Amino acid sequence: MIKCNLSRIMGERRLKVADVVKDTGINRGTLDRIYNESASRVELEVIEQLCRYLNVTVGELYEVKDE
């Protein structure tokens, strides 16, 4: 299972979804799905934008967990 750490990272930095949407231009619905871990597909461009914005690696944003 792939775990997305976006909500944790944003919480630690006290970022709101609206702030990230405004600063990155990522669609609100897309970001909501990533944040809530309900996205089944995410464009690589979106992952890159989030990593650059948050200054994290892909491995910090996403990780593989045993179920």
Residue frames relative to the residue before (quaternion, step in Angstrom):
aa qw qx qy qz dx dy dz
M 1.0000 0.0000 0.0000 0.0000 0.00 0.00 0.00
I 0.2942 -0.7426 0.5748 0.1781 3.57 -1.01 0.79
K 0.1914 -0.7850 0.5862 0.0595 3.55 -0.81 1.12
C 0.2280 -0.7582 0.5981 0.1242 3.56 -0.94 0.94
N 0.2519 -0.8004 0.5338 0.1048 3.56 -0.78 1.06
L 0.2945 0.7951 -0.4936 0.1934 3.60 1.22 0.28
S 0.6775 0.4933 -0.3193 0.4424 3.61 0.79 -0.90
R 0.6458 0.5149 -0.3187 0.4650 3.59 1.01 -0.77
I 0.6648 0.5059 -0.2968 0.4626 3.57 0.89 -0.98
M 0.6721 0.4856 -0.3005 0.4714 3.57 0.90 -0.91
G 0.6371 0.5350 -0.3239 0.4505 3.58 1.00 -0.77
E 0.6505 0.5181 -0.3081 0.4620 3.56 0.97 -0.88
R 0.7470 0.3810 -0.2027 0.5058 3.57 1.08 -0.75
R 0.3874 -0.7564 0.4399 0.2904 3.55 1.38 0.06
L 0.3370 0.7287 -0.5088 0.3108 3.52 0.97 0.99
K 0.2978 -0.7269 0.5893 0.1889 3.55 -1.10 0.71
V 0.6262 -0.5352 0.4084 0.3932 3.54 -1.19 0.57
A 0.6432 0.5386 -0.3272 0.4349 3.59 0.93 -0.87
D 0.6367 0.5286 -0.3274 0.4560 3.59 1.04 -0.75
V 0.6677 0.4956 -0.2972 0.4692 3.56 0.93 -0.92
V 0.6195 0.5337 -0.3344 0.4686 3.60 1.01 -0.81
K 0.6799 0.4983 -0.2867 0.4552 3.58 0.86 -0.99
D 0.7301 0.4586 -0.2407 0.4458 3.57 0.87 -0.97
T 0.7708 0.3658 -0.1866 0.4871 3.60 1.06 -0.71
G 0.3893 -0.7208 0.4858 0.3048 3.59 1.11 -0.60
I 0.4105 0.6918 -0.4826 0.3463 3.59 1.27 0.20
N 0.5650 -0.6124 0.4451 0.3280 3.57 -1.01 0.88
R 0.5515 -0.6443 0.4238 0.3180 3.60 -0.93 0.93
G 0.6586 0.5157 -0.3090 0.4526 3.59 0.93 -0.87
T 0.6357 0.5227 -0.3171 0.4713 3.55 1.02 -0.84
L 0.6870 0.4789 -0.2877 0.4647 3.57 0.84 -0.95
D 0.6154 0.5402 -0.3454 0.4583 3.60 1.02 -0.73
R 0.6707 0.4964 -0.3011 0.4615 3.60 0.92 -0.89
I 0.6432 0.4967 -0.3254 0.4834 3.60 0.99 -0.76
Y 0.6535 0.5351 -0.2992 0.4439 3.57 0.89 -0.99
N 0.7559 0.3750 -0.1884 0.5024 3.58 0.94 -0.93
E 0.4057 -0.7513 0.4279 0.2964 3.56 1.37 0.10
S 0.4704 0.6579 -0.4624 0.3634 3.56 0.96 0.84
A 0.4817 0.6641 -0.4356 0.3703 3.59 1.30 0.04
S 0.2662 -0.7637 0.5669 0.1567 3.56 -0.90 0.91
R 0.7679 0.1160 -0.0749 0.6255 3.57 1.29 -0.42
V 0.0349 -0.7709 0.6358 0.0166 3.52 -1.11 0.75
E 0.4581 -0.6801 0.5033 0.2725 3.56 -0.86 0.98
L 0.5564 -0.6209 0.4407 0.3328 3.56 -1.03 0.80
E 0.5938 0.5768 -0.3517 0.4371 3.57 1.11 -0.68
V 0.6556 0.5037 -0.3036 0.4736 3.58 1.01 -0.83
I 0.6358 0.5160 -0.3253 0.4729 3.59 0.98 -0.83
E 0.6484 0.5163 -0.3132 0.4636 3.57 0.96 -0.87
Q 0.6450 0.5212 -0.3215 0.4572 3.60 0.93 -0.88
L 0.6695 0.4963 -0.3000 0.4642 3.58 0.91 -0.89
C 0.6553 0.5131 -0.3168 0.4550 3.58 0.92 -0.88
R 0.6714 0.4840 -0.3002 0.4741 3.58 0.92 -0.86
Y 0.6612 0.5155 -0.3065 0.4506 3.58 0.91 -0.89
L 0.7587 0.3764 -0.1925 0.4956 3.58 0.91 -0.96
N 0.3277 -0.7655 0.4803 0.2757 3.57 1.34 -0.22
V 0.4813 0.6126 -0.4635 0.4221 3.55 0.84 1.11
T 0.4935 -0.6177 0.5100 0.3389 3.55 -1.30 0.23
V 0.6581 -0.4789 0.3850 0.4351 3.56 -1.27 0.24
G 0.6509 0.5356 -0.3014 0.4457 3.58 1.05 -0.79
E 0.6462 0.4793 -0.3204 0.5001 3.57 1.18 -0.44
L 0.6653 0.4947 -0.2951 0.4750 3.57 1.11 -0.67
Y 0.7911 0.1159 -0.0376 0.5994 3.57 1.01 -0.90
E 0.0205 0.7855 -0.6185 0.0017 3.55 -1.11 0.65
V 0.4225 -0.6746 0.5428 0.2680 3.55 -1.23 0.53
K 0.0780 -0.7938 0.6032 -0.0020 3.55 -0.82 1.09
D 0.4604 -0.6293 0.5397 0.3175 3.55 -1.16 0.58
E 0.4607 -0.7030 0.4682 0.2726 3.56 -0.97 0.83
